[in-house]
Amino acid sequence: MRSQAFILNKIDYMGRWFVNSLEYTINLLLMTYLSIRTAVFEQAQGFRTVFSVVSQQIYFTGWQALPLISALAIAAGSIVIMQSSFQLNFLGGQGQIGKLLIVIIVREIGPLLTALIVIARSGTAVASELGNMKVNNEIEALRSLGINPLSYIVFPRLIGGLLSVLCLSFYFVLIALMGGFFITKLIHDMPIDFFIVNIANALEANDVVLFLVKNTFSGVIIFAVSCYQGLKVGHSPNEVPVATTKAVVNSIIYVVGFFVIATAIFYINELTRFGVI
């Protein structure tokens, strides 16, 4: 009897978790759709107003994150290139270093580390900012002035975050490859023309598509989750740190989950293309 009750409790817990997760995902999609629809079709705010908020978001999320992105990109690129070069030289396959770097840095490390940095910096900032706005009744004040919060607050942050993540990830990959190469060159001699040719030959259209898909959706996911959690805050200041923590945790879960699904679909497509399955 106890074992049956234990199993039923676990099934009940998993069912509640699945329903809550599905409801949360639907609410995120609905908020994103309504913010886009309100901003584009209803045009509640002028283009100049929306552009101003987008510019501020890009400045904070993109420009101010460049020093941190640069340091992590050089460190990650140096480690990956040194390890790859050493192992491939040892195995006699140095000509495959370009493909290996595309797989590790462009497909996986670049988008993932960029997303984690944006979550840590901008996701927390957006969630706490919107949470404080709810506590101080600023959201209601915007509505009383005829300003739709979805078009004035959510939509510009989604667009600014998406553009920032795309640019930061591209910058990360570029710095990781070139900065890592020059750091590695101090220890291990490698001709730069050999390195560039290998990278160029290894890069395919599918890699670019996967890179764009991962970064586009991760940018939308991060800022949709952060805005949603911030707007869920009630009237107590104690709810703001809780919402910020949930924004970070949920953003990581959704981004990592999406990356796993996107990578799995990509490699299944690759295996199908080459006739393996």
Backbone torsions as a table, in degrees:
resi	resn	phi	psi	omega
1	MET	NA	-42.3	-179.5
2	ARG	-65.4	-39.8	179.9
3	SER	-65.8	-39.1	178.1
4	GLN	-65.7	-41.2	178.4
5	ALA	-65.1	-37.9	178.8
6	PHE	-63.7	-43.7	179.8
7	ILE	-65.1	-42.2	179.6
8	LEU	-64.7	-38.3	177.7
9	ASN	-63.9	-40.0	178.6
10	LYS	-66.0	-41.9	178.3
11	ILE	-63.5	-42.0	178.5
12	ASP	-63.5	-40.6	178.8
13	TYR	-64.3	-44.7	179.4
14	MET	-64.8	-37.7	178.4
15	GLY	-64.8	-44.8	178.2
16	ARG	-63.3	-40.8	179.4
17	TRP	-62.4	-42.4	-179.5
18	PHE	-65.4	-43.7	-179.2
19	VAL	-65.5	-43.5	179.5
20	ASN	-64.3	-40.2	179.0
21	SER	-65.8	-40.9	178.8
22	LEU	-65.6	-42.4	178.0
23	GLU	-63.6	-40.8	178.9
24	TYR	-62.9	-43.7	179.8
25	THR	-64.5	-42.1	178.6
26	ILE	-62.9	-41.1	178.3
27	ASN	-63.9	-38.5	176.5
28	LEU	-62.8	-47.1	179.9
29	LEU	-63.2	-39.6	-179.8
30	LEU	-66.0	-43.3	178.5
31	MET	-63.4	-41.4	178.9
32	THR	-63.7	-44.3	179.5
33	TYR	-63.2	-45.3	-177.8
34	LEU	-66.3	-36.2	178.4
35	SER	-66.0	-40.6	178.1
36	ILE	-68.6	-44.2	-178.6
37	ARG	-63.3	-43.1	-178.9
38	THR	-65.1	-43.0	-177.0
39	ALA	-71.3	-37.7	-173.4
40	VAL	-87.2	-47.7	-171.8
41	PHE	-90.3	-42.3	-179.2
42	GLU	-82.3	-27.4	179.3
43	GLN	49.8	53.7	-178.2
44	ALA	-65.7	-33.2	177.8
45	GLN	-116.6	153.3	179.5
46	GLY	-71.6	161.9	-178.5
47	PHE	-61.5	-38.1	-177.5
48	ARG	-65.3	-37.9	179.4
49	THR	-66.5	-46.4	179.1
50	VAL	-64.4	-41.3	-179.5
51	PHE	-63.2	-35.6	178.8
52	SER	-63.6	-43.4	179.3
53	VAL	-68.7	-40.4	177.7
54	VAL	-61.2	-42.8	179.9
55	SER	-62.1	-42.1	178.3
56	GLN	-63.3	-40.1	179.5
57	GLN	-66.7	-40.9	178.6
58	ILE	-65.3	-39.0	179.7
59	TYR	-62.6	-45.6	-178.4
60	PHE	-73.2	-48.0	-174.9
61	THR	-74.2	-41.6	-175.2
62	GLY	-92.5	-62.1	-171.7
63	TRP	-64.5	-46.3	-176.9
64	GLN	-72.1	-13.9	178.7
65	ALA	-90.0	-5.6	-175.3
66	LEU	-59.5	-43.1	178.8
67	PRO	-59.2	-44.4	179.0
68	LEU	-66.0	-43.8	178.2
69	ILE	-60.3	-42.7	-178.9
70	SER	-61.2	-46.7	-178.7
71	ALA	-62.9	-46.5	-179.9
72	LEU	-67.6	-36.3	-180.0
73	ALA	-65.4	-44.4	179.6
74	ILE	-64.7	-42.5	179.6
75	ALA	-63.9	-48.2	-179.3
76	ALA	-64.8	-44.2	179.6
77	GLY	-62.7	-41.6	180.0
78	SER	-63.1	-45.3	-179.3
79	ILE	-63.4	-47.5	-177.2
80	VAL	-65.1	-45.0	-177.2
81	ILE	-68.1	-41.7	178.9
82	MET	-63.0	-46.7	-179.9
83	GLN	-65.5	-43.9	-179.3
84	SER	-64.1	-45.2	-179.2
85	SER	-62.4	-43.7	-179.2
86	PHE	-65.1	-47.3	-177.2
87	GLN	-67.2	-40.5	-179.7
88	LEU	-70.3	-35.9	174.8
89	ASN	-63.3	-40.5	-179.6
90	PHE	-64.9	-36.0	-178.7
91	LEU	-92.4	-3.8	179.1
92	GLY	77.2	27.9	-178.8
93	GLY	-127.3	45.2	-176.3
94	GLN	-62.5	-25.6	-179.6
95	GLY	-67.5	-11.8	-179.9
96	GLN	-95.8	6.9	-176.0
97	ILE	-64.4	-33.6	179.6
98	GLY	-62.2	-47.4	-179.9
99	LYS	-63.3	-40.8	-179.6
100	LEU	-64.4	-40.7	179.5
101	LEU	-69.0	-36.0	176.4
102	ILE	-62.4	-44.3	-179.0
103	VAL	-64.0	-45.9	-173.6
104	ILE	-78.6	-50.7	-171.8
105	ILE	-85.7	-51.6	-174.7
106	VAL	-72.0	-45.4	-176.1
107	ARG	-78.5	-37.9	-168.5
108	GLU	-117.1	-64.1	-170.6
109	ILE	-65.2	-44.8	-177.6
110	GLY	-56.9	-57.9	179.5
111	PRO	-61.6	-39.1	-176.0
112	LEU	-69.5	-50.2	-179.8
113	LEU	-64.7	-37.6	176.8
114	THR	-61.8	-44.7	179.4
115	ALA	-62.3	-42.1	-179.5
116	LEU	-65.5	-39.0	177.9
117	ILE	-65.2	-43.5	179.7
118	VAL	-65.0	-38.8	177.2
119	ILE	-61.6	-46.5	-176.9
120	ALA	-65.7	-37.2	-176.9
121	ARG	-90.6	-61.5	-169.5
122	SER	-87.6	-34.1	179.1
123	GLY	-61.3	-45.1	177.9
124	THR	-65.2	-40.3	-178.5
125	ALA	-64.7	-44.0	-178.8
126	VAL	-66.1	-44.9	-179.2
127	ALA	-62.6	-45.0	-179.9
128	SER	-69.1	-36.5	179.2
129	GLU	-63.7	-49.2	-179.9
130	LEU	-68.7	-33.8	176.4
131	GLY	-63.2	-43.7	177.0
132	ASN	-66.2	-34.0	176.1
133	MET	-64.2	-39.3	177.3
134	LYS	-65.9	-43.4	-179.1
135	VAL	-62.2	-39.2	-178.3
136	ASN	-87.2	9.2	177.4
137	ASN	62.3	25.8	178.0
138	GLU	-73.7	-30.5	178.0
139	ILE	-64.4	-44.6	178.1
140	GLU	-64.6	-34.8	178.4
141	ALA	-65.0	-38.4	177.0
142	LEU	-63.8	-42.5	179.5
143	ARG	-63.3	-39.2	-179.7
144	SER	-66.3	-23.4	177.4
145	LEU	-89.7	3.5	179.5
146	GLY	82.7	16.8	-179.9
147	ILE	-101.6	124.2	178.8
148	ASN	-78.4	119.8	-178.9
149	PRO	-60.6	-30.5	-179.0
150	LEU	-67.1	-39.9	-178.7
151	SER	-82.2	-28.4	-176.7
152	TYR	-92.0	-30.5	-175.7
153	ILE	-107.2	-51.5	-172.0
154	VAL	-77.6	-52.3	-174.8
155	PHE	-58.0	-48.1	179.4
156	PRO	-62.0	-33.5	179.0
157	ARG	-72.6	-33.9	175.2
158	LEU	-64.5	-46.5	-179.5
159	ILE	-67.5	-46.7	179.1
160	GLY	-62.4	-40.7	178.3
161	GLY	-66.5	-41.8	178.8
162	LEU	-60.5	-49.8	-179.6
163	LEU	-63.6	-38.7	-179.2
164	SER	-65.9	-43.6	-179.4
165	VAL	-64.5	-42.1	178.0
166	LEU	-60.4	-48.2	-178.5
167	CYS	-67.7	-41.4	-179.7
168	LEU	-65.1	-39.8	-179.9
169	SER	-67.3	-41.3	176.0
170	PHE	-62.2	-43.1	178.2
171	TYR	-63.1	-41.3	178.8
172	PHE	-59.3	-47.8	-179.3
173	VAL	-62.4	-44.5	-179.4
174	LEU	-61.8	-47.6	-179.5
175	ILE	-68.3	-38.4	-179.8
176	ALA	-62.8	-40.8	-178.4
177	LEU	-74.2	-51.4	-175.6
178	MET	-78.3	-46.6	178.2
179	GLY	-63.4	-41.8	177.3
180	GLY	-63.6	-35.7	178.8
181	PHE	-63.8	-45.6	-177.5
182	PHE	-69.7	-33.3	174.1
183	ILE	-67.1	-42.6	179.8
184	THR	-64.9	-33.6	-177.3
185	LYS	-63.1	-24.7	177.1
186	LEU	-66.9	-24.5	-177.7
187	ILE	-106.4	-41.8	-175.4
188	HIS	-127.6	123.3	-176.8
189	ASP	-73.9	126.9	177.7
190	MET	-147.8	124.7	179.2
191	PRO	-62.5	135.5	-177.5
192	ILE	-68.8	-33.7	178.6
193	ASP	-66.2	-37.6	175.7
194	PHE	-62.5	-42.1	-178.8
195	PHE	-65.1	-47.8	-177.5
196	ILE	-66.2	-42.3	179.4
197	VAL	-62.3	-40.8	178.3
198	ASN	-63.1	-42.5	179.3
199	ILE	-64.8	-45.7	-178.7
200	ALA	-62.7	-40.9	-179.7
201	ASN	-70.4	-29.2	-176.7
202	ALA	-82.2	-25.8	-176.7
203	LEU	-73.7	126.1	-179.5
204	GLU	-120.2	168.5	-179.7
205	ALA	-62.7	-36.6	179.9
206	ASN	-63.3	-34.8	177.4
207	ASP	-64.8	-41.1	179.0
208	VAL	-65.7	-41.8	179.8
209	VAL	-63.0	-46.2	179.3
210	LEU	-62.5	-40.7	178.3
211	PHE	-60.8	-47.1	-179.1
212	LEU	-67.0	-41.5	-179.0
213	VAL	-63.8	-47.0	-178.4
214	LYS	-61.6	-47.2	-175.7
215	ASN	-73.4	-35.2	178.1
216	THR	-63.1	-50.7	-177.2
217	PHE	-72.1	-33.6	178.0
218	SER	-66.1	-38.5	176.6
219	GLY	-61.8	-44.8	179.3
220	VAL	-66.2	-43.2	-178.1
221	ILE	-61.1	-48.6	-176.3
222	ILE	-58.3	-48.4	-174.1
223	PHE	-81.6	-26.2	173.7
224	ALA	-67.3	-45.5	179.1
225	VAL	-64.0	-44.3	-178.0
226	SER	-64.4	-44.1	177.9
227	CYS	-64.7	-41.7	-178.6
228	TYR	-62.9	-45.2	180.0
229	GLN	-66.8	-38.7	178.1
230	GLY	-64.1	-39.9	-178.8
231	LEU	-75.0	-14.9	178.6
232	LYS	-82.3	-9.8	179.4
233	VAL	-63.7	141.0	179.1
234	GLY	-86.6	-126.5	-177.1
235	HIS	-115.1	11.1	-180.0
236	SER	-106.6	130.2	177.7
237	PRO	-62.2	-22.9	179.6
238	ASN	-67.7	-17.7	-179.7
239	GLU	-79.2	-18.2	-175.5
240	VAL	-64.8	-51.1	178.2
241	PRO	-63.2	-32.0	177.0
242	VAL	-65.1	-44.0	178.1
243	ALA	-64.5	-38.5	178.5
244	THR	-63.7	-43.9	178.2
245	THR	-62.7	-43.4	178.4
246	LYS	-64.0	-36.6	178.9
247	ALA	-62.6	-42.8	179.6
248	VAL	-65.5	-50.2	-176.9
249	VAL	-62.4	-48.4	-178.3
250	ASN	-67.0	-36.6	177.5
251	SER	-62.6	-44.0	179.1
252	ILE	-62.8	-44.1	-179.3
253	ILE	-61.9	-47.2	-177.7
254	TYR	-68.2	-41.3	-178.4
255	VAL	-67.5	-48.5	-179.8
256	VAL	-63.4	-41.7	178.1
257	GLY	-61.4	-42.8	178.3
258	PHE	-65.2	-40.9	179.1
259	PHE	-62.1	-41.5	179.1
260	VAL	-62.8	-44.9	180.0
261	ILE	-64.8	-44.8	-179.3
262	ALA	-63.3	-42.2	179.1
263	THR	-66.0	-41.5	179.2
264	ALA	-62.3	-44.2	178.3
265	ILE	-63.4	-40.4	-179.5
266	PHE	-61.1	-46.8	-176.8
267	TYR	-74.7	-30.5	173.2
268	ILE	-64.3	-41.2	176.7
269	ASN	-63.6	-39.8	177.5
270	GLU	-64.2	-43.0	179.1
271	LEU	-65.6	-36.7	177.6
272	THR	-67.6	-39.7	-179.4
273	ARG	-62.7	-36.5	-179.1
274	PHE	-91.0	5.3	175.3
275	GLY	76.2	18.3	180.0
276	VAL	-75.9	-38.1	177.1
277	ILE	-127.4	NA	NA
